[in-house]
Amino acid sequence: MSLMRWTLLIAMYSTSTLAGCASAPAVSSGANGSAGPPAAAASGTTRSSMSGVYSEAQSTRGKDVYMNMCVSCHTPASQTGPLFTRDWEGRPVSAFFTYISNEMPKSDPGSLAPREYADIVSYVMSLNGMPPGSAELPPDTLVMKTIRFDTKDP
């Protein structure tokens, strides 16, 4: 993907709104804590969520948080299948992360730590048959913008 096209995509996603979504959480430093975008974001690489972008341990933590904070309003089944596919297929993982970070839980939006929101995202990926990998999904919107939701192998 050309740098110009990548720049346009980033601009498009950063200016789009999601049902009451304010802005991305301030967690856009590189995964190692350095300033600036990580290598994947800088190069414009786009990965599929089917390529193992979270770890199994992270998904397990996400399930624990989900069962304590989310399940009273959102059953796991409500986060899978045609509804999930309709809303998120082909979109960057950062859009889902930003939405839940700004809007959930309804009783206290944004009250969880960025890592907990990333863990929830990984759990929802596991619910949708997206396989785990060896590394955790970082709570970093720049990294997440380089990963698109795919519910089947691309």
C-alpha positions as CSV (number, residue, x, y, z in Angstrom):
1,M,0.0,0.0,0.0
2,S,1.4,3.4,-0.9
3,L,2.3,5.9,1.7
4,M,-0.2,8.4,0.3
5,R,-3.0,5.8,0.4
6,W,-2.1,4.8,4.0
7,T,-2.1,8.5,5.0
8,L,-5.6,8.9,3.5
9,L,-6.8,5.8,5.3
10,I,-5.5,7.0,8.7
11,A,-7.1,10.4,8.1
12,M,-10.4,8.8,7.2
13,Y,-10.5,6.6,10.3
14,S,-9.3,9.3,12.7
15,T,-12.0,11.7,11.5
16,S,-14.9,9.2,11.3
17,T,-17.3,9.0,14.2
18,L,-18.7,5.9,15.9
19,A,-22.1,6.2,17.5
20,G,-21.2,8.8,20.1
21,C,-17.5,8.0,20.1
22,A,-15.4,10.9,21.1
23,S,-11.7,10.4,20.3
24,A,-9.1,7.7,20.5
25,P,-7.7,7.2,24.0
26,A,-4.2,8.7,24.6
27,V,-2.3,5.4,24.2
28,S,-0.7,6.0,20.8
29,S,2.9,5.7,21.8
30,G,4.9,2.8,20.3
31,A,4.6,-0.6,21.9
32,N,8.0,-0.1,23.6
33,G,7.0,3.2,25.1
34,S,9.0,5.3,22.6
35,A,7.5,8.3,20.8
36,G,6.4,7.9,17.2
37,P,4.6,5.1,15.4
38,P,5.8,1.5,15.6
39,A,7.5,0.0,12.5
40,A,4.3,-1.6,11.2
41,A,2.3,1.7,11.3
42,A,5.2,3.6,9.8
43,S,5.5,1.2,6.9
44,G,1.8,1.1,6.2
45,T,1.6,-2.7,6.7
46,T,-1.9,-4.0,7.2
47,R,-2.4,-7.3,8.9
48,S,-5.5,-9.5,9.3
49,S,-6.9,-10.4,12.6
50,M,-6.7,-14.0,11.4
51,S,-2.9,-13.8,11.6
52,G,-2.6,-14.3,15.4
53,V,-2.5,-10.7,16.7
54,Y,-3.2,-11.5,20.3
55,S,-2.1,-14.1,22.8
56,E,-4.2,-16.9,24.4
57,A,-3.2,-15.6,27.9
58,Q,-4.5,-12.1,26.9
59,S,-7.8,-13.6,25.7
60,T,-8.2,-15.4,29.0
61,R,-7.6,-12.2,30.9
62,G,-10.1,-10.5,28.5
63,K,-12.7,-13.2,29.2
64,D,-12.3,-12.5,32.9
65,V,-12.8,-8.8,32.5
66,Y,-15.7,-9.3,30.1
67,M,-17.5,-11.7,32.5
68,N,-17.1,-9.2,35.3
69,M,-17.8,-5.9,33.5
70,C,-19.6,-6.6,30.2
71,V,-21.7,-9.8,30.3
72,S,-24.6,-8.2,32.3
73,C,-25.4,-6.2,29.1
74,H,-23.6,-8.1,26.3
75,T,-23.8,-11.8,26.2
76,P,-20.7,-13.4,24.4
77,A,-23.1,-14.6,21.7
78,S,-24.1,-11.0,21.0
79,Q,-20.5,-10.2,20.0
80,T,-20.3,-12.9,17.3
81,G,-21.8,-13.9,14.0
82,P,-23.6,-11.7,11.5
83,L,-24.0,-8.7,13.7
84,F,-20.3,-8.5,14.6
85,T,-19.4,-9.2,10.9
86,R,-21.7,-6.4,9.7
87,D,-20.4,-3.9,12.1
88,W,-16.7,-4.6,12.2
89,E,-15.6,-6.8,9.2
90,G,-12.8,-5.0,7.3
91,R,-12.5,-2.2,9.8
92,P,-9.3,-1.5,11.8
93,V,-9.2,-3.1,15.2
94,S,-8.5,0.4,16.6
95,A,-12.1,1.4,15.7
96,F,-13.5,-1.3,18.0
97,F,-10.9,-0.6,20.7
98,T,-11.7,3.2,20.6
99,Y,-15.4,2.6,20.6
100,I,-15.4,0.3,23.7
101,S,-12.8,2.5,25.4
102,N,-15.0,5.6,25.1
103,E,-18.4,4.1,25.5
104,M,-18.1,1.1,27.9
105,P,-19.1,0.2,30.4
106,K,-22.3,2.3,30.0
107,S,-22.4,3.0,33.8
108,D,-18.8,4.4,33.8
109,P,-17.4,4.8,30.2
110,G,-13.6,4.8,29.9
111,S,-13.1,3.5,33.5
112,L,-11.1,0.5,32.6
113,A,-7.3,0.5,32.0
114,P,-6.2,0.6,28.3
115,R,-4.7,-2.9,28.8
116,E,-8.1,-4.2,30.0
117,Y,-9.8,-2.9,26.9
118,A,-7.1,-4.5,24.7
119,D,-7.7,-7.8,26.6
120,I,-11.5,-7.5,25.9
121,V,-10.8,-6.9,22.2
122,S,-8.6,-10.1,22.2
123,Y,-11.4,-12.1,23.9
124,V,-14.0,-10.9,21.3
125,M,-11.5,-11.9,18.6
126,S,-11.3,-15.4,20.1
127,L,-15.2,-15.6,20.2
128,N,-15.2,-14.9,16.5
129,G,-12.7,-17.6,15.6
130,M,-9.7,-15.4,15.1
131,P,-6.7,-17.5,16.2
132,P,-4.3,-16.4,18.9
133,G,-0.6,-15.9,18.2
134,S,2.5,-15.6,20.4
135,A,2.4,-11.8,21.1
136,E,-0.2,-9.7,22.9
137,L,-2.2,-7.1,21.2
138,P,-0.9,-3.8,22.7
139,P,-3.3,-1.1,23.9
140,D,-1.9,1.1,21.1
141,T,-4.2,2.6,18.6
142,L,-1.4,3.2,16.1
143,V,-0.6,-0.6,16.1
144,M,-4.3,-1.5,16.0
145,K,-4.9,0.7,13.0
146,T,-2.5,-1.6,11.1
147,I,-4.8,-4.6,11.8
148,R,-8.1,-5.2,10.1
149,F,-10.9,-7.4,11.4
150,D,-11.4,-10.5,9.2
151,T,-13.8,-13.2,10.2
152,K,-12.4,-15.6,7.7
153,D,-9.0,-16.2,6.2
154,P,-8.3,-13.5,3.6
